[in-house]
């Protein structure tokens, strides 16, 4: 049987994907305002890389907190 957390995540997966796409679009528009002659493919790669780095940072913070809770 699946854990309730996995069932809940599965129920929200499409919304999460939609939210990430909207975040990419948001930063695309910011790039477009600042640099009208932008290389959109390169901008997309840079935006996605920055999002991955941000997610990695959030993950590290959450793991550290969880490990501290387990030790205490």
mmCIF file as Biopython writes it, N, C-alpha, C and O atoms, coordinates in Angstrom:
data_model
#
loop_
_atom_site.group_PDB
_atom_site.id
_atom_site.type_symbol
_atom_site.label_atom_id
_atom_site.label_alt_id
_atom_site.label_comp_id
_atom_site.label_asym_id
_atom_site.label_entity_id
_atom_site.label_seq_id
_atom_site.pdbx_PDB_ins_code
_atom_site.Cartn_x
_atom_site.Cartn_y
_atom_site.Cartn_z
_atom_site.occupancy
_atom_site.B_iso_or_equiv
_atom_site.auth_seq_id
_atom_site.auth_asym_id
_atom_site.pdbx_PDB_model_num
ATOM 1   N N  . UNK A ? 1  ? 0.840  -1.187 0.000   1.0 0.0 1  A 1 
ATOM 2   C CA . UNK A ? 1  ? 0.000  0.000  0.000   1.0 0.0 1  A 1 
ATOM 3   C C  . UNK A ? 1  ? 0.885  1.250  0.000   1.0 0.0 1  A 1 
ATOM 4   O O  . UNK A ? 1  ? 1.892  1.317  0.705   1.0 0.0 1  A 1 
ATOM 5   N N  . UNK A ? 2  ? 0.489  2.229  -0.799  1.0 0.0 2  A 1 
ATOM 6   C CA . UNK A ? 2  ? 1.254  3.465  -0.865  1.0 0.0 2  A 1 
ATOM 7   C C  . UNK A ? 2  ? 1.076  4.274  0.413   1.0 0.0 2  A 1 
ATOM 8   O O  . UNK A ? 2  ? 0.024  4.258  1.053   1.0 0.0 2  A 1 
ATOM 9   N N  . UNK A ? 3  ? 2.146  4.979  0.755   1.0 0.0 3  A 1 
ATOM 10  C CA . UNK A ? 3  ? 2.045  5.881  1.900   1.0 0.0 3  A 1 
ATOM 11  C C  . UNK A ? 3  ? 1.188  7.080  1.513   1.0 0.0 3  A 1 
ATOM 12  O O  . UNK A ? 3  ? 1.130  7.475  0.349   1.0 0.0 3  A 1 
ATOM 13  N N  . UNK A ? 4  ? 0.538  7.638  2.497   1.0 0.0 4  A 1 
ATOM 14  C CA . UNK A ? 4  ? -0.363 8.770  2.263   1.0 0.0 4  A 1 
ATOM 15  C C  . UNK A ? 4  ? 0.381  9.952  1.638   1.0 0.0 4  A 1 
ATOM 16  O O  . UNK A ? 4  ? -0.186 10.686 0.829   1.0 0.0 4  A 1 
ATOM 17  N N  . UNK A ? 5  ? 1.650  10.136 2.014   1.0 0.0 5  A 1 
ATOM 18  C CA . UNK A ? 5  ? 2.428  11.244 1.455   1.0 0.0 5  A 1 
ATOM 19  C C  . UNK A ? 5  ? 2.595  11.087 -0.060  1.0 0.0 5  A 1 
ATOM 20  O O  . UNK A ? 5  ? 2.503  12.064 -0.803  1.0 0.0 5  A 1 
ATOM 21  N N  . UNK A ? 6  ? 2.842  9.849  -0.513  1.0 0.0 6  A 1 
ATOM 22  C CA . UNK A ? 6  ? 3.009  9.602  -1.949  1.0 0.0 6  A 1 
ATOM 23  C C  . UNK A ? 6  ? 1.691  9.797  -2.692  1.0 0.0 6  A 1 
ATOM 24  O O  . UNK A ? 6  ? 1.668  10.359 -3.787  1.0 0.0 6  A 1 
ATOM 25  N N  . UNK A ? 7  ? 0.617  9.342  -2.106  1.0 0.0 7  A 1 
ATOM 26  C CA . UNK A ? 7  ? -0.702 9.525  -2.722  1.0 0.0 7  A 1 
ATOM 27  C C  . UNK A ? 7  ? -1.009 11.012 -2.858  1.0 0.0 7  A 1 
ATOM 28  O O  . UNK A ? 7  ? -1.498 11.458 -3.896  1.0 0.0 7  A 1 
ATOM 29  N N  . UNK A ? 8  ? -0.724 11.765 -1.819  1.0 0.0 8  A 1 
ATOM 30  C CA . UNK A ? 8  ? -0.972 13.214 -1.843  1.0 0.0 8  A 1 
ATOM 31  C C  . UNK A ? 8  ? -0.093 13.895 -2.886  1.0 0.0 8  A 1 
ATOM 32  O O  . UNK A ? 8  ? -0.561 14.770 -3.614  1.0 0.0 8  A 1 
ATOM 33  N N  . UNK A ? 9  ? 1.191  13.498 -2.965  1.0 0.0 9  A 1 
ATOM 34  C CA . UNK A ? 9  ? 2.094  14.082 -3.958  1.0 0.0 9  A 1 
ATOM 35  C C  . UNK A ? 9  ? 1.610  13.775 -5.368  1.0 0.0 9  A 1 
ATOM 36  O O  . UNK A ? 9  ? 1.624  14.648 -6.235  1.0 0.0 9  A 1 
ATOM 37  N N  . UNK A ? 10 ? 1.185  12.546 -5.596  1.0 0.0 10 A 1 
ATOM 38  C CA . UNK A ? 10 ? 0.671  12.175 -6.914  1.0 0.0 10 A 1 
ATOM 39  C C  . UNK A ? 10 ? -0.536 13.023 -7.302  1.0 0.0 10 A 1 
ATOM 40  O O  . UNK A ? 10 ? -0.707 13.364 -8.472  1.0 0.0 10 A 1 
ATOM 41  N N  . UNK A ? 11 ? -1.358 13.358 -6.338  1.0 0.0 11 A 1 
ATOM 42  C CA . UNK A ? 11 ? -2.544 14.171 -6.602  1.0 0.0 11 A 1 
ATOM 43  C C  . UNK A ? 11 ? -2.185 15.601 -6.999  1.0 0.0 11 A 1 
ATOM 44  O O  . UNK A ? 11 ? -2.968 16.278 -7.665  1.0 0.0 11 A 1 
ATOM 45  N N  . UNK A ? 12 ? -1.008 16.056 -6.595  1.0 0.0 12 A 1 
ATOM 46  C CA . UNK A ? 12 ? -0.611 17.446 -6.854  1.0 0.0 12 A 1 
ATOM 47  C C  . UNK A ? 12 ? 0.504  17.579 -7.883  1.0 0.0 12 A 1 
ATOM 48  O O  . UNK A ? 12 ? 0.961  18.689 -8.159  1.0 0.0 12 A 1 
ATOM 49  N N  . UNK A ? 13 ? 0.942  16.471 -8.449  1.0 0.0 13 A 1 
ATOM 50  C CA . UNK A ? 13 ? 2.084  16.485 -9.376  1.0 0.0 13 A 1 
ATOM 51  C C  . UNK A ? 13 ? 1.851  17.406 -10.579 1.0 0.0 13 A 1 
ATOM 52  O O  . UNK A ? 13 ? 2.739  18.178 -10.939 1.0 0.0 13 A 1 
ATOM 53  N N  . UNK A ? 14 ? 0.685  17.338 -11.197 1.0 0.0 14 A 1 
ATOM 54  C CA . UNK A ? 14 ? 0.405  18.191 -12.356 1.0 0.0 14 A 1 
ATOM 55  C C  . UNK A ? 14 ? 0.446  19.668 -11.979 1.0 0.0 14 A 1 
ATOM 56  O O  . UNK A ? 14 ? 0.948  20.487 -12.748 1.0 0.0 14 A 1 
ATOM 57  N N  . UNK A ? 15 ? -0.074 20.014 -10.810 1.0 0.0 15 A 1 
ATOM 58  C CA . UNK A ? 15 ? -0.043 21.405 -10.368 1.0 0.0 15 A 1 
ATOM 59  C C  . UNK A ? 15 ? 1.388  21.865 -10.132 1.0 0.0 15 A 1 
ATOM 60  O O  . UNK A ? 15 ? 1.740  22.996 -10.468 1.0 0.0 15 A 1 
ATOM 61  N N  . UNK A ? 16 ? 2.210  21.004 -9.561  1.0 0.0 16 A 1 
ATOM 62  C CA . UNK A ? 16 ? 3.619  21.335 -9.334  1.0 0.0 16 A 1 
ATOM 63  C C  . UNK A ? 16 ? 4.324  21.605 -10.660 1.0 0.0 16 A 1 
ATOM 64  O O  . UNK A ? 16 ? 5.073  22.575 -10.782 1.0 0.0 16 A 1 
ATOM 65  N N  . UNK A ? 17 ? 4.086  20.751 -11.649 1.0 0.0 17 A 1 
ATOM 66  C CA . UNK A ? 17 ? 4.681  20.948 -12.971 1.0 0.0 17 A 1 
ATOM 67  C C  . UNK A ? 17 ? 4.210  22.265 -13.576 1.0 0.0 17 A 1 
ATOM 68  O O  . UNK A ? 17 ? 5.007  23.010 -14.146 1.0 0.0 17 A 1 
ATOM 69  N N  . UNK A ? 18 ? 2.936  22.547 -13.454 1.0 0.0 18 A 1 
ATOM 70  C CA . UNK A ? 18 ? 2.384  23.799 -13.960 1.0 0.0 18 A 1 
ATOM 71  C C  . UNK A ? 18 ? 3.019  25.006 -13.267 1.0 0.0 18 A 1 
ATOM 72  O O  . UNK A ? 18 ? 3.323  26.007 -13.915 1.0 0.0 18 A 1 
ATOM 73  N N  . UNK A ? 19 ? 3.216  24.910 -11.966 1.0 0.0 19 A 1 
ATOM 74  C CA . UNK A ? 19 ? 3.834  26.000 -11.209 1.0 0.0 19 A 1 
ATOM 75  C C  . UNK A ? 19 ? 5.272  26.242 -11.656 1.0 0.0 19 A 1 
ATOM 76  O O  . UNK A ? 19 ? 5.701  27.390 -11.765 1.0 0.0 19 A 1 
ATOM 77  N N  . UNK A ? 20 ? 6.019  25.171 -11.915 1.0 0.0 20 A 1 
ATOM 78  C CA . UNK A ? 20 ? 7.409  25.323 -12.368 1.0 0.0 20 A 1 
ATOM 79  C C  . UNK A ? 20 ? 7.435  25.964 -13.756 1.0 0.0 20 A 1 
ATOM 80  O O  . UNK A ? 20 ? 8.259  26.840 -14.019 1.0 0.0 20 A 1 
ATOM 81  N N  . UNK A ? 21 ? 6.541  25.534 -14.641 1.0 0.0 21 A 1 
ATOM 82  C CA . UNK A ? 21 ? 6.462  26.150 -15.971 1.0 0.0 21 A 1 
ATOM 83  C C  . UNK A ? 21 ? 6.161  27.642 -15.853 1.0 0.0 21 A 1 
ATOM 84  O O  . UNK A ? 21 ? 6.750  28.455 -16.566 1.0 0.0 21 A 1 
ATOM 85  N N  . UNK A ? 22 ? 5.253  27.999 -14.963 1.0 0.0 22 A 1 
ATOM 86  C CA . UNK A ? 22 ? 4.917  29.413 -14.760 1.0 0.0 22 A 1 
ATOM 87  C C  . UNK A ? 22 ? 6.118  30.189 -14.231 1.0 0.0 22 A 1 
ATOM 88  O O  . UNK A ? 22 ? 6.321  31.347 -14.594 1.0 0.0 22 A 1 
ATOM 89  N N  . UNK A ? 23 ? 6.905  29.559 -13.380 1.0 0.0 23 A 1 
ATOM 90  C CA . UNK A ? 23 ? 8.108  30.203 -12.854 1.0 0.0 23 A 1 
ATOM 91  C C  . UNK A ? 23 ? 9.114  30.459 -13.978 1.0 0.0 23 A 1 
ATOM 92  O O  . UNK A ? 23 ? 9.716  31.530 -14.044 1.0 0.0 23 A 1 
ATOM 93  N N  . UNK A ? 24 ? 9.292  29.477 -14.856 1.0 0.0 24 A 1 
ATOM 94  C CA . UNK A ? 24 ? 10.181 29.662 -16.013 1.0 0.0 24 A 1 
ATOM 95  C C  . UNK A ? 24 ? 9.661  30.806 -16.876 1.0 0.0 24 A 1 
ATOM 96  O O  . UNK A ? 24 ? 10.438 31.665 -17.291 1.0 0.0 24 A 1 
ATOM 97  N N  . UNK A ? 25 ? 8.375  30.828 -17.147 1.0 0.0 25 A 1 
ATOM 98  C CA . UNK A ? 25 ? 7.785  31.908 -17.954 1.0 0.0 25 A 1 
ATOM 99  C C  . UNK A ? 25 ? 7.990  33.273 -17.301 1.0 0.0 25 A 1 
ATOM 100 O O  . UNK A ? 25 ? 8.265  34.260 -17.983 1.0 0.0 25 A 1 
ATOM 101 N N  . UNK A ? 26 ? 7.858  33.322 -15.996 1.0 0.0 26 A 1 
ATOM 102 C CA . UNK A ? 26 ? 8.053  34.585 -15.274 1.0 0.0 26 A 1 
ATOM 103 C C  . UNK A ? 26 ? 9.461  35.118 -15.503 1.0 0.0 26 A 1 
ATOM 104 O O  . UNK A ? 26 ? 9.642  36.297 -15.805 1.0 0.0 26 A 1 
ATOM 105 N N  . UNK A ? 27 ? 10.453 34.251 -15.359 1.0 0.0 27 A 1 
ATOM 106 C CA . UNK A ? 27 ? 11.829 34.698 -15.537 1.0 0.0 27 A 1 
ATOM 107 C C  . UNK A ? 27 ? 12.178 34.913 -16.998 1.0 0.0 27 A 1 
ATOM 108 O O  . UNK A ? 27 ? 13.062 35.713 -17.302 1.0 0.0 27 A 1 
ATOM 109 N N  . UNK A ? 28 ? 11.509 34.221 -17.912 1.0 0.0 28 A 1 
ATOM 110 C CA . UNK A ? 28 ? 11.678 34.508 -19.338 1.0 0.0 28 A 1 
ATOM 111 C C  . UNK A ? 28 ? 11.292 35.954 -19.617 1.0 0.0 28 A 1 
ATOM 112 O O  . UNK A ? 28 ? 11.997 36.669 -20.330 1.0 0.0 28 A 1 
ATOM 113 N N  . UNK A ? 29 ? 10.178 36.374 -19.055 1.0 0.0 29 A 1 
ATOM 114 C CA . UNK A ? 29 ? 9.727  37.741 -19.310 1.0 0.0 29 A 1 
ATOM 115 C C  . UNK A ? 29 ? 10.680 38.755 -18.702 1.0 0.0 29 A 1 
ATOM 116 O O  . UNK A ? 29 ? 10.900 39.818 -19.283 1.0 0.0 29 A 1 
ATOM 117 N N  . UNK A ? 30 ? 11.250 38.448 -17.546 1.0 0.0 30 A 1 
ATOM 118 C CA . UNK A ? 30 ? 12.227 39.353 -16.927 1.0 0.0 30 A 1 
ATOM 119 C C  . UNK A ? 30 ? 13.457 39.465 -17.815 1.0 0.0 30 A 1 
ATOM 120 O O  . UNK A ? 30 ? 13.957 40.566 -18.044 1.0 0.0 30 A 1 
ATOM 121 N N  . UNK A ? 31 ? 13.951 38.332 -18.319 1.0 0.0 31 A 1 
ATOM 122 C CA . UNK A ? 31 ? 15.094 38.358 -19.227 1.0 0.0 31 A 1 
ATOM 123 C C  . UNK A ? 31 ? 14.757 39.193 -20.454 1.0 0.0 31 A 1 
ATOM 124 O O  . UNK A ? 31 ? 15.583 39.982 -20.914 1.0 0.0 31 A 1 
ATOM 125 N N  . UNK A ? 32 ? 13.555 39.027 -20.987 1.0 0.0 32 A 1 
ATOM 126 C CA . UNK A ? 32 ? 13.136 39.748 -22.182 1.0 0.0 32 A 1 
ATOM 127 C C  . UNK A ? 32 ? 13.095 41.250 -21.988 1.0 0.0 32 A 1 
ATOM 128 O O  . UNK A ? 32 ? 13.415 42.005 -22.906 1.0 0.0 32 A 1 
ATOM 129 N N  . UNK A ? 33 ? 12.705 41.690 -20.801 1.0 0.0 33 A 1 
ATOM 130 C CA . UNK A ? 33 ? 12.677 43.128 -20.523 1.0 0.0 33 A 1 
ATOM 131 C C  . UNK A ? 33 ? 14.092 43.690 -20.480 1.0 0.0 33 A 1 
ATOM 132 O O  . UNK A ? 33 ? 14.353 44.777 -20.994 1.0 0.0 33 A 1 
ATOM 133 N N  . UNK A ? 34 ? 15.001 42.941 -19.862 1.0 0.0 34 A 1 
ATOM 134 C CA . UNK A ? 34 ? 16.361 43.433 -19.665 1.0 0.0 34 A 1 
ATOM 135 C C  . UNK A ? 34 ? 17.221 43.321 -20.920 1.0 0.0 34 A 1 
ATOM 136 O O  . UNK A ? 34 ? 18.095 44.157 -21.148 1.0 0.0 34 A 1 
ATOM 137 N N  . UNK A ? 35 ? 16.980 42.304 -21.727 1.0 0.0 35 A 1 
ATOM 138 C CA . UNK A ? 35 ? 17.809 42.047 -22.908 1.0 0.0 35 A 1 
ATOM 139 C C  . UNK A ? 35 ? 16.890 41.711 -24.087 1.0 0.0 35 A 1 
ATOM 140 O O  . UNK A ? 35 ? 16.560 40.544 -24.298 1.0 0.0 35 A 1 
ATOM 141 N N  . UNK A ? 36 ? 16.475 42.723 -24.857 1.0 0.0 36 A 1 
ATOM 142 C CA . UNK A ? 36 ? 15.521 42.484 -25.944 1.0 0.0 36 A 1 
ATOM 143 C C  . UNK A ? 36 ? 16.003 41.475 -26.998 1.0 0.0 36 A 1 
ATOM 144 O O  . UNK A ? 36 ? 15.185 40.737 -27.548 1.0 0.0 36 A 1 
ATOM 145 N N  . UNK A ? 37 ? 17.286 41.429 -27.286 1.0 0.0 37 A 1 
ATOM 146 C CA . UNK A ? 37 ? 17.830 40.529 -28.317 1.0 0.0 37 A 1 
ATOM 147 C C  . UNK A ? 37 ? 18.356 39.242 -27.694 1.0 0.0 37 A 1 
ATOM 148 O O  . UNK A ? 37 ? 19.433 38.770 -28.060 1.0 0.0 37 A 1 
ATOM 149 N N  . UNK A ? 38 ? 17.623 38.686 -26.778 1.0 0.0 38 A 1 
ATOM 150 C CA . UNK A ? 38 ? 18.087 37.547 -25.989 1.0 0.0 38 A 1 
ATOM 151 C C  . UNK A ? 38 ? 18.084 36.238 -26.791 1.0 0.0 38 A 1 
ATOM 152 O O  . UNK A ? 38 ? 17.240 36.035 -27.664 1.0 0.0 38 A 1 
ATOM 153 N N  . UNK A ? 39 ? 19.036 35.365 -26.482 1.0 0.0 39 A 1 
ATOM 154 C CA . UNK A ? 39 ? 19.056 33.989 -26.998 1.0 0.0 39 A 1 
ATOM 155 C C  . UNK A ? 39 ? 18.136 33.195 -26.070 1.0 0.0 39 A 1 
ATOM 156 O O  . UNK A ? 39 ? 18.538 32.812 -24.971 1.0 0.0 39 A 1 
ATOM 157 N N  . UNK A ? 40 ? 16.902 32.949 -26.514 1.0 0.0 40 A 1 
ATOM 158 C CA . UNK A ? 40 ? 15.888 32.346 -25.642 1.0 0.0 40 A 1 
ATOM 159 C C  . UNK A ? 40 ? 16.275 30.953 -25.173 1.0 0.0 40 A 1 
ATOM 160 O O  . UNK A ? 40 ? 16.011 30.594 -24.026 1.0 0.0 40 A 1 
ATOM 161 N N  . UNK A ? 41 ? 16.898 30.161 -26.044 1.0 0.0 41 A 1 
ATOM 162 C CA . UNK A ? 41 ? 17.299 28.801 -25.651 1.0 0.0 41 A 1 
ATOM 163 C C  . UNK A ? 41 ? 18.328 28.853 -24.527 1.0 0.0 41 A 1 
ATOM 164 O O  . UNK A ? 41 ? 18.235 28.093 -23.563 1.0 0.0 41 A 1 
ATOM 165 N N  . UNK A ? 42 ? 19.302 29.740 -24.646 1.0 0.0 42 A 1 
ATOM 166 C CA . UNK A ? 42 ? 20.312 29.883 -23.596 1.0 0.0 42 A 1 
ATOM 167 C C  . UNK A ? 42 ? 19.680 30.420 -22.319 1.0 0.0 42 A 1 
ATOM 168 O O  . UNK A ? 42 ? 19.994 29.951 -21.225 1.0 0.0 42 A 1 
ATOM 169 N N  . UNK A ? 43 ? 18.799 31.393 -22.451 1.0 0.0 43 A 1 
ATOM 170 C CA . UNK A ? 43 ? 18.115 31.939 -21.275 1.0 0.0 43 A 1 
ATOM 171 C C  . UNK A ? 43 ? 17.324 30.847 -20.558 1.0 0.0 43 A 1 
ATOM 172 O O  . UNK A ? 43 ? 17.338 30.775 -19.329 1.0 0.0 43 A 1 
ATOM 173 N N  . UNK A ? 44 ? 16.635 29.997 -21.322 1.0 0.0 44 A 1 
ATOM 174 C CA . UNK A ? 44 ? 15.874 28.900 -20.713 1.0 0.0 44 A 1 
ATOM 175 C C  . UNK A ? 44 ? 16.791 27.964 -19.934 1.0 0.0 44 A 1 
ATOM 176 O O  . UNK A ? 44 ? 16.465 27.560 -18.818 1.0 0.0 44 A 1 
ATOM 177 N N  . UNK A ? 45 ? 17.932 27.620 -20.518 1.0 0.0 45 A 1 
ATOM 178 C CA . UNK A ? 45 ? 18.885 26.739 -19.823 1.0 0.0 45 A 1 
ATOM 179 C C  . UNK A ? 45 ? 19.386 27.376 -18.531 1.0 0.0 45 A 1 
ATOM 180 O O  . UNK A ? 45 ? 19.491 26.705 -17.505 1.0 0.0 45 A 1 
ATOM 181 N N  . UNK A ? 46 ? 19.694 28.661 -18.583 1.0 0.0 46 A 1 
ATOM 182 C CA . UNK A ? 46 ? 20.178 29.357 -17.389 1.0 0.0 46 A 1 
ATOM 183 C C  . UNK A ? 46 ? 19.095 29.438 -16.315 1.0 0.0 46 A 1 
ATOM 184 O O  . UNK A ? 46 ? 19.376 29.266 -15.129 1.0 0.0 46 A 1 
ATOM 185 N N  . UNK A ? 47 ? 17.868 29.697 -16.733 1.0 0.0 47 A 1 
ATOM 186 C CA . UNK A ? 47 ? 16.751 29.760 -15.783 1.0 0.0 47 A 1 
ATOM 187 C C  . UNK A ? 47 ? 16.552 28.399 -15.127 1.0 0.0 47 A 1 
ATOM 188 O O  . UNK A ? 47 ? 16.422 28.315 -13.905 1.0 0.0 47 A 1 
ATOM 189 N N  . UNK A ? 48 ? 16.525 27.334 -15.924 1.0 0.0 48 A 1 
ATOM 190 C CA . UNK A ? 48 ? 16.335 25.991 -15.370 1.0 0.0 48 A 1 
ATOM 191 C C  . UNK A ? 48 ? 17.478 25.594 -14.445 1.0 0.0 48 A 1 
ATOM 192 O O  . UNK A ? 48 ? 17.254 24.956 -13.417 1.0 0.0 48 A 1 
ATOM 193 N N  . UNK A ? 49 ? 18.700 25.970 -14.808 1.0 0.0 49 A 1 
ATOM 194 C CA . UNK A ? 49 ? 19.851 25.677 -13.941 1.0 0.0 49 A 1 
ATOM 195 C C  . UNK A ? 49 ? 19.699 26.392 -12.602 1.0 0.0 49 A 1 
ATOM 196 O O  . UNK A ? 49 ? 19.948 25.803 -11.550 1.0 0.0 49 A 1 
ATOM 197 N N  . UNK A ? 50 ? 19.296 27.648 -12.639 1.0 0.0 50 A 1 
ATOM 198 C CA . UNK A ? 50 ? 19.114 28.410 -11.401 1.0 0.0 50 A 1 
ATOM 199 C C  . UNK A ? 50 ? 17.994 27.812 -10.546 1.0 0.0 50 A 1 
ATOM 200 O O  . UNK A ? 50 ? 18.110 27.764 -9.321  1.0 0.0 50 A 1 
ATOM 201 N N  . UNK A ? 51 ? 16.919 27.361 -11.180 1.0 0.0 51 A 1 
ATOM 202 C CA . UNK A ? 51 ? 15.823 26.726 -10.434 1.0 0.0 51 A 1 
ATOM 203 C C  . UNK A ? 51 ? 16.312 25.444 -9.777  1.0 0.0 51 A 1 
ATOM 204 O O  . UNK A ? 51 ? 16.005 25.187 -8.613  1.0 0.0 51 A 1 
ATOM 205 N N  . UNK A ? 52 ? 17.084 24.623 -10.525 1.0 0.0 52 A 1 
ATOM 206 C CA . UNK A ? 52 ? 17.629 23.384 -9.944  1.0 0.0 52 A 1 
ATOM 207 C C  . UNK A ? 52 ? 18.527 23.686 -8.749  1.0 0.0 52 A 1 
ATOM 208 O O  . UNK A ? 52 ? 18.450 23.012 -7.722  1.0 0.0 52 A 1 
ATOM 209 N N  . UNK A ? 53 ? 19.383 24.708 -8.888  1.0 0.0 53 A 1 
ATOM 210 C CA . UNK A ? 53 ? 20.271 25.082 -7.784  1.0 0.0 53 A 1 
ATOM 211 C C  . UNK A ? 53 ? 19.465 25.537 -6.573  1.0 0.0 53 A 1 
ATOM 212 O O  . UNK A ? 53 ? 19.805 25.212 -5.435  1.0 0.0 53 A 1 
ATOM 213 N N  . UNK A ? 54 ? 18.399 26.288 -6.819  1.0 0.0 54 A 1 
ATOM 214 C CA . UNK A ? 54 ? 17.546 26.741 -5.719  1.0 0.0 54 A 1 
ATOM 215 C C  . UNK A ? 54 ? 16.870 25.554 -5.038  1.0 0.0 54 A 1 
ATOM 216 O O  . UNK A ? 54 ? 16.803 25.498 -3.810  1.0 0.0 54 A 1 
ATOM 217 N N  . UNK A ? 55 ? 16.370 24.609 -5.828  1.0 0.0 55 A 1 
ATOM 218 C CA . UNK A ? 55 ? 15.731 23.414 -5.261  1.0 0.0 55 A 1 
ATOM 219 C C  . UNK A ? 55 ? 16.753 22.605 -4.464  1.0 0.0 55 A 1 
ATOM 220 O O  . UNK A ? 55 ? 16.440 22.107 -3.383  1.0 0.0 55 A 1 
ATOM 221 N N  . UNK A ? 56 ? 17.968 22.471 -4.990  1.0 0.0 56 A 1 
ATOM 222 C CA . UNK A ? 56 ? 19.022 21.756 -4.259  1.0 0.0 56 A 1 
ATOM 223 C C  . UNK A ? 56 ? 19.305 22.419 -2.912  1.0 0.0 56 A 1 
ATOM 224 O O  . UNK A ? 56 ? 19.492 21.733 -1.906  1.0 0.0 56 A 1 
ATOM 225 N N  . UNK A ? 57 ? 19.336 23.748 -2.894  1.0 0.0 57 A 1 
ATOM 226 C CA . UNK A ? 57 ? 19.562 24.467 -1.645  1.0 0.0 57 A 1 
ATOM 227 C C  . UNK A ? 57 ? 18.442 24.249 -0.645  1.0 0.0 57 A 1 
ATOM 228 O O  . UNK A ? 57 ? 18.687 24.038 0.542   1.0 0.0 57 A 1 
ATOM 229 N N  . UNK A ? 58 ? 17.217 24.301 -1.130  1.0 0.0 58 A 1 
ATOM 230 C CA . UNK A ? 58 ? 16.061 24.048 -0.259  1.0 0.0 58 A 1 
ATOM 231 C C  . UNK A ? 58 ? 16.121 22.620 0.270   1.0 0.0 58 A 1 
ATOM 232 O O  . UNK A ? 58 ? 15.870 22.383 1.452   1.0 0.0 58 A 1 
ATOM 233 N N  . UNK A ? 59 ? 16.453 21.670 -0.599  1.0 0.0 59 A 1 
ATOM 234 C CA . UNK A ? 59 ? 16.548 20.270 -0.183  1.0 0.0 59 A 1 
ATOM 235 C C  . UNK A ? 59 ? 17.600 20.093 0.908   1.0 0.0 59 A 1 
ATOM 236 O O  . UNK A ? 59 ? 17.353 19.406 1.900   1.0 0.0 59 A 1 
ATOM 237 N N  . UNK A ? 60 ? 18.761 20.701 0.736   1.0 0.0 60 A 1 
ATOM 238 C CA . UNK A ? 60 ? 19.822 20.597 1.745   1.0 0.0 60 A 1 
ATOM 239 C C  . UNK A ? 60 ? 19.364 21.142 3.090   1.0 0.0 60 A 1 
ATOM 240 O O  . UNK A ? 60 ? 19.624 20.542 4.133   1.0 0.0 60 A 1 
ATOM 241 N N  . UNK A ? 61 ? 18.687 22.271 3.063   1.0 0.0 61 A 1 
ATOM 242 C CA . UNK A ? 61 ? 18.188 22.872 4.295   1.0 0.0 61 A 1 
ATOM 243 C C  . UNK A ? 61 ? 17.176 21.958 4.981   1.0 0.0 61 A 1 
ATOM 244 O O  . UNK A ? 61 ? 17.242 21.750 6.192   1.0 0.0 61 A 1 
ATOM 245 N N  . UNK A ? 62 ? 16.250 21.417 4.210   1.0 0.0 62 A 1 
ATOM 246 C CA . UNK A ? 62 ? 15.222 20.545 4.789   1.0 0.0 62 A 1 
ATOM 247 C C  . UNK A ? 62 ? 15.820 19.253 5.336   1.0 0.0 62 A 1 
ATOM 248 O O  . UNK A ? 62 ? 15.402 18.776 6.391   1.0 0.0 62 A 1 
ATOM 249 N N  . UNK A ? 63 ? 16.791 18.686 4.631   1.0 0.0 63 A 1 
ATOM 250 C CA . UNK A ? 63 ? 17.443 17.464 5.109   1.0 0.0 63 A 1 
ATOM 251 C C  . UNK A ? 63 ? 18.191 17.741 6.403   1.0 0.0 63 A 1 
ATOM 252 O O  . UNK A ? 63 ? 18.126 16.945 7.340   1.0 0.0 63 A 1 
ATOM 253 N N  . UNK A ? 64 ? 18.900 18.861 6.463   1.0 0.0 64 A 1 
ATOM 254 C CA . UNK A ? 64 ? 19.624 19.220 7.689   1.0 0.0 64 A 1 
ATOM 255 C C  . UNK A ? 64 ? 18.671 19.364 8.866   1.0 0.0 64 A 1 
ATOM 256 O O  . UNK A ? 64 ? 18.952 18.879 9.962   1.0 0.0 64 A 1 
ATOM 257 N N  . UNK A ? 65 ? 17.546 20.028 8.639   1.0 0.0 65 A 1 
ATOM 258 C CA . UNK A ? 65 ? 16.559 20.190 9.712   1.0 0.0 65 A 1 
ATOM 259 C C  . UNK A ? 65 ? 16.014 18.841 10.163  1.0 0.0 65 A 1 
ATOM 260 O O  . UNK A ? 65 ? 15.877 18.588 11.360  1.0 0.0 65 A 1 
ATOM 261 N N  . UNK A ? 66 ? 15.706 17.980 9.204   1.0 0.0 66 A 1 
ATOM 262 C CA . UNK A ? 66 ? 15.165 16.658 9.538   1.0 0.0 66 A 1 
ATOM 263 C C  . UNK A ? 66 ? 16.179 15.845 10.329  1.0 0.0 66 A 1 
ATOM 264 O O  . UNK A ? 66 ? 15.815 15.159 11.284  1.0 0.0 66 A 1 
ATOM 265 N N  . UNK A ? 67 ? 17.443 15.916 9.942   1.0 0.0 67 A 1 
ATOM 266 C CA . UNK A ? 67 ? 18.487 15.174 10.655  1.0 0.0 67 A 1 
ATOM 267 C C  . UNK A ? 67 ? 18.646 15.684 12.081  1.0 0.0 67 A 1 
ATOM 268 O O  . UNK A ? 67 ? 18.864 14.898 13.002  1.0 0.0 67 A 1 
ATOM 269 N N  . UNK A ? 68 ? 18.536 17.006 12.267  1.0 0.0 68 A 1 
ATOM 270 C CA . UNK A ? 68 ? 18.626 17.562 13.623  1.0 0.0 68 A 1 
ATOM 271 C C  . UNK A ? 68 ? 17.457 17.089 14.476  1.0 0.0 68 A 1 
ATOM 272 O O  . UNK A ? 68 ? 17.631 16.786 15.656  1.0 0.0 68 A 1 
ATOM 273 N N  . UNK A ? 69 ? 16.274 17.024 13.888  1.0 0.0 69 A 1 
ATOM 274 C CA . UNK A ? 69 ? 15.092 16.558 14.630  1.0 0.0 69 A 1 
ATOM 275 C C  . UNK A ? 69 ? 15.246 15.103 15.042  1.0 0.0 69 A 1 
ATOM 276 O O  . UNK A ? 69 ? 14.858 14.729 16.149  1.0 0.0 69 A 1 
ATOM 277 N N  . UNK A ? 70 ? 15.801 14.287 14.172  1.0 0.0 70 A 1 
ATOM 278 C CA . UNK A ? 70 ? 15.976 12.865 14.468  1.0 0.0 70 A 1 
ATOM 279 C C  . UNK A ? 70 ? 16.976 12.679 15.605  1.0 0.0 70 A 1 
ATOM 280 O O  . UNK A ? 70 ? 16.799 11.808 16.457  1.0 0.0 70 A 1 
ATOM 281 N N  . UNK A ? 71 ? 18.025 13.498 15.615  1.0 0.0 71 A 1 
ATOM 282 C CA . UNK A ? 71 ? 19.053 13.391 16.658  1.0 0.0 71 A 1 
ATOM 283 C C  . UNK A ? 71 ? 18.550 13.859 18.014  1.0 0.0 71 A 1 
ATOM 284 O O  . UNK A ? 71 ? 19.028 13.389 19.047  1.0 0.0 71 A 1 
ATOM 285 N N  . UNK A ? 72 ? 17.601 14.768 18.024  1.0 0.0 72 A 1 
ATOM 286 C CA . UNK A ? 72 ? 17.112 15.325 19.301  1.0 0.0 72 A 1 
ATOM 287 C C  . UNK A ? 72 ? 16.014 14.527 19.848  1.0 0.0 72 A 1 
ATOM 288 O O  . UNK A ? 72 ? 15.487 14.851 20.913  1.0 0.0 72 A 1 
#
